[in-house]
């Protein structure tokens, strides 16, 4: 069992959006004495979720750091966002934690929302406890909830509590490990009471079931049970702590964060069952690094902050460390309590701290006092699919926009941006419309850059059906040297995916060799925007003949001649429209699969296959081909049909022809935009 000298334990609060993670964080701070008044999300006065974006939507948009002491033990608390649009912000932080508390609500219909969190914790080998919040609102049997939850976890669920009902309300609980009953008192510690007579038999049965689960990993306890001996309470509690800290089982507790029910019991479990920081360091593959950087923040008055967890000793202000990109000097150390901070001279083993004025480091990087710093490959990065094109409302804000986007993407692992040189657009890519709306609000509030957003331009292309021979001649005389260029080309279609081929078959010096590259350049100019208004692909051009003037010919004249020849040839070669098609992989609970397949059909998609999602309970993996234009809004539709659970990844697959009314609409919009 972890002792008091184990150093600071880092606890993550995880789980689906709306379960009450931020409320539980507030309750833990209040019950431990870290704050003297418990705020609420509805009133907008919590320690966490203090940003305007979080308070506007009454939900976390970024992780929050807090800390508290309980019975001489120090804890760092990391409250992570639950909404799918913001979960990436907590992924690296979660990897550094010793134990996670999975916060859920008691409604069985929402139990499946917990599976992505449980699977992630199992994949990352992070010990965890399930805390069923809002127990005062429970209307069904807790044992039924556990039956629904167990298939979602590969680890056995260890039921720690039995609810005590009075009418249709839960007013207390029996602690199966302690064999004691407690009565809830709003805002105060629970009062010990007698186990109700009607629960005596249930308590004996549930305790035996718990002991049998513990005996799976304790031969001594198994022998005692086989001999009908009663194990002492110390042994049972030690086994509970060991199974939790070694990630062999998942304790299930319940309570109400808003009323303080069960929160102190959770605090005691954290104290006894959270493993020491050394286990997290081993899981991350280090035994001598000094600190792990899990987030960069640019959004506060202090300036750039690096959030780190300290391993392998203590960290002091002014220390000289080595990062992945070179030497690093540690600036002011700050202990965060939501948006508030306090300076500390040093941070001990396991502490979660912010370092001010530290340059040259990025999230996912180890800082070390010896050797060379390095980046960790142990935490998978998210794949973002939702793209919008943005432009500043004030044209003078172009430089400010790129600076601000650099800072925002530095602190948000799910956010990327790039310049699309083909369509001359600034593209912002994130986890969905909810995510990007918050980013745009942050862009305006923090950096004063107000932008307009619109769907990114779809990469339509065009090609041709027939072979055409066309002459292009550019002749101009306006005093002095004139301009003269003449070329004859043959344009023909190529198989899909071939790109562009240029062949030179000039003989007899019809066009001097130095002008042939200019002809090709002119042809490429014409291909940038074909007769339908889109780039041209999959064609071959053969330069067969031409003529020149000894005085008036030039590279510019032949480039112009090449462009004229190609433009006229394209128009005569029966051009047609091509649209990009993406291969899409959708992961969804099977309760939503029929809706997913209908959505694919309605978006002109083609099903490729469907199979159960490996290792998941009642989830499917659906693969399909979808026009890239049909991806717009897909993430929102998938969320609405799956309680926010379904997700997708997409990658370009091929170009396919479109015709008829649909092609006419695309071309018409392009002409209007031009």
Order of alpha helices (4+ residues) and beta strands (2+ residues): beta-alpha-alpha-beta-beta-alpha-beta-alpha-beta-alpha-beta-beta-beta-beta-beta-alpha-alpha-alpha-beta-alpha-alpha-beta-beta-beta-beta-beta-beta-beta-beta-beta-beta-beta-beta-alpha-beta-beta-alpha-beta-beta-beta-beta-beta-alpha-beta-beta-alpha-beta-alpha-beta-beta-alpha-beta-alpha
